[in-house]
Amino acid sequence: MEIRHATAADLEALAEVEGECFPKAEAATAEEFAGRVKYYGNHFWLMFDGDRLVSFVDGFVTDAADLTDEMYAKAELHQEDGAWQMIFGVNTLPAYRKHGYAGELLKAAIADAKEQGRKGLVLTCKDRLLHYYAKFGFKNEGVSGSTHGGVTWYQMRLTF
């Protein structure tokens, strides 16, 4: 398995994997990924099985302490020298789940954020995944202000 950052050549694969992992109302499109990769392709951690994208983690960096819905839509809000690494998505194709691939990518994102001198990482998730992210040191801060996709999200934070 190869791990690398995203380039414009990955847009269709990113949208395909995202579409298999999230309902349509929550999934980013290739067009949305184009903006994200343009502004912060180095904050995507992609895992490939041969030439097939099987898992990825992405998100931008900001000084804002909380993850907001506006961040998903406005890639230009990325601040390369920001304090917090936001995580917008943790995606693994169904056939590749339960092998630790998403965990490897999360660990890579955590290590990079630490090395870059960030305060930590912030993500939102559904209640059924709270225990999963807790294994990596994320603490549940309660219901998020996010209403992305019309779903209840919980904000979790890992502080260094």
C-alpha positions as CSV (number, residue, x, y, z in Angstrom):
1,M,0.0,0.0,0.0
2,E,1.3,3.4,-1.0
3,I,0.5,6.6,0.9
4,R,0.9,10.0,-0.7
5,H,-0.7,13.5,-0.9
6,A,-3.3,14.5,-3.5
7,T,-2.9,16.0,-6.9
8,A,-5.3,17.2,-9.6
9,A,-5.0,13.8,-11.2
10,D,-6.8,12.2,-8.2
11,L,-10.1,14.2,-8.4
12,E,-12.3,11.5,-10.0
13,A,-10.9,8.8,-7.8
14,L,-11.5,11.0,-4.7
15,A,-15.1,11.7,-5.7
16,E,-15.7,8.0,-6.5
17,V,-14.4,6.8,-3.1
18,E,-16.3,9.6,-1.2
19,G,-19.5,8.7,-3.1
20,E,-19.2,5.1,-1.8
21,C,-18.6,6.2,1.7
22,F,-21.1,9.0,2.3
23,P,-24.7,9.6,1.3
24,K,-25.1,12.0,-1.6
25,A,-26.2,14.9,0.7
26,E,-22.9,14.6,2.6
27,A,-20.4,13.6,-0.2
28,A,-18.1,16.1,-1.8
29,T,-18.0,16.1,-5.7
30,A,-15.1,16.1,-8.0
31,E,-15.6,19.9,-8.5
32,E,-15.5,20.4,-4.7
33,F,-12.4,18.3,-4.5
34,A,-10.7,20.4,-7.2
35,G,-10.8,23.4,-5.0
36,R,-9.7,21.5,-2.0
37,V,-6.7,19.9,-3.8
38,K,-5.8,23.3,-5.3
39,Y,-5.6,24.9,-1.8
40,Y,-4.5,22.1,0.4
41,G,-3.5,18.9,-1.6
42,N,-0.7,18.4,0.9
43,H,-3.4,17.9,3.6
44,F,-4.8,14.8,1.9
45,W,-3.5,11.5,2.9
46,L,-4.3,8.9,0.2
47,M,-3.7,5.2,0.3
48,F,-3.5,3.1,-2.9
49,D,-3.7,-0.6,-3.6
50,G,-1.7,-0.6,-6.8
51,D,-3.2,2.2,-8.8
52,R,-6.6,2.1,-7.0
53,L,-7.4,4.7,-4.4
54,V,-8.9,2.7,-1.5
55,S,-8.8,5.1,1.4
56,F,-8.1,8.8,2.2
57,V,-8.2,11.4,4.9
58,D,-8.5,15.1,4.1
59,G,-9.0,18.5,5.7
60,F,-7.5,21.9,5.9
61,V,-5.7,24.0,8.4
62,T,-7.1,27.0,10.2
63,D,-6.8,29.2,13.3
64,A,-10.5,28.7,14.0
65,A,-10.9,26.3,16.9
66,D,-14.2,24.6,15.7
67,L,-15.1,22.9,12.4
68,T,-17.9,24.7,10.6
69,D,-20.0,23.9,7.5
70,E,-18.5,26.9,5.7
71,M,-15.1,25.2,5.8
72,Y,-16.4,22.4,3.6
73,A,-17.5,24.8,0.9
74,K,-14.7,27.4,1.0
75,A,-11.3,25.7,0.4
76,E,-9.8,29.2,0.2
77,L,-10.3,29.6,4.0
78,H,-7.3,27.2,4.4
79,Q,-4.4,28.8,6.4
80,E,-1.2,26.9,5.8
81,D,0.2,28.3,9.1
82,G,-3.0,27.7,11.1
83,A,-3.2,26.2,14.5
84,W,-5.7,23.4,13.9
85,Q,-5.7,20.6,11.4
86,M,-9.4,20.0,10.5
87,I,-10.4,16.5,9.2
88,F,-13.3,16.7,6.8
89,G,-13.4,13.1,5.7
90,V,-12.1,9.6,6.6
91,N,-13.0,7.4,3.7
92,T,-12.3,3.7,3.0
93,L,-14.0,1.7,0.2
94,P,-16.3,-1.0,1.8
95,A,-14.2,-3.9,0.5
96,Y,-11.1,-2.5,2.2
97,R,-12.6,-1.8,5.6
98,K,-11.6,-3.6,8.8
99,H,-7.9,-3.7,7.8
100,G,-6.7,-0.7,9.6
101,Y,-6.1,1.5,6.5
102,A,-8.1,4.5,7.8
103,G,-6.2,4.2,11.1
104,E,-2.9,4.3,9.3
105,L,-3.9,7.5,7.4
106,L,-5.2,9.1,10.6
107,K,-1.9,8.3,12.3
108,A,-0.1,9.9,9.4
109,A,-2.3,13.0,9.6
110,I,-1.7,13.2,13.4
111,A,2.1,12.8,13.0
112,D,2.2,15.5,10.2
113,A,0.1,17.9,12.3
114,K,2.4,17.4,15.3
115,E,5.5,17.8,13.2
116,Q,4.1,21.0,11.7
117,G,3.6,22.5,15.2
118,R,-0.2,22.5,15.2
119,K,-2.2,22.6,18.4
120,G,-4.0,19.4,17.3
121,L,-6.8,18.1,15.1
122,V,-10.5,18.5,15.0
123,L,-13.1,16.4,13.3
124,T,-16.8,15.8,13.3
125,C,-18.5,12.3,13.2
126,K,-21.7,10.5,13.8
127,D,-22.4,9.1,17.2
128,R,-21.7,5.5,16.1
129,L,-18.0,6.5,15.4
130,L,-17.2,8.3,18.6
131,H,-15.5,5.2,20.1
132,Y,-13.4,4.7,16.9
133,Y,-11.9,8.2,17.0
134,A,-11.4,8.0,20.8
135,K,-8.9,5.2,20.2
136,F,-6.6,7.8,18.5
137,G,-6.9,10.2,21.4
138,F,-9.8,12.4,20.2
139,K,-12.1,13.7,22.9
140,N,-15.8,14.2,22.3
141,E,-16.9,17.8,22.8
142,G,-20.6,17.2,22.2
143,V,-23.0,18.0,19.4
144,S,-21.3,20.1,16.7
145,G,-22.9,23.2,15.2
146,S,-22.5,21.5,11.9
147,T,-25.7,20.5,10.1
148,H,-23.8,19.2,7.0
149,G,-26.1,16.8,5.0
150,G,-28.9,17.3,7.6
151,V,-27.2,15.0,10.1
152,T,-26.3,15.3,13.8
153,W,-22.5,15.5,14.1
154,Y,-20.3,15.4,17.2
155,Q,-17.1,17.4,17.4
156,M,-14.0,15.6,18.5
157,R,-10.6,17.2,19.3
158,L,-7.1,15.8,19.7
159,T,-4.9,18.3,21.5
160,F,-1.1,18.0,21.6
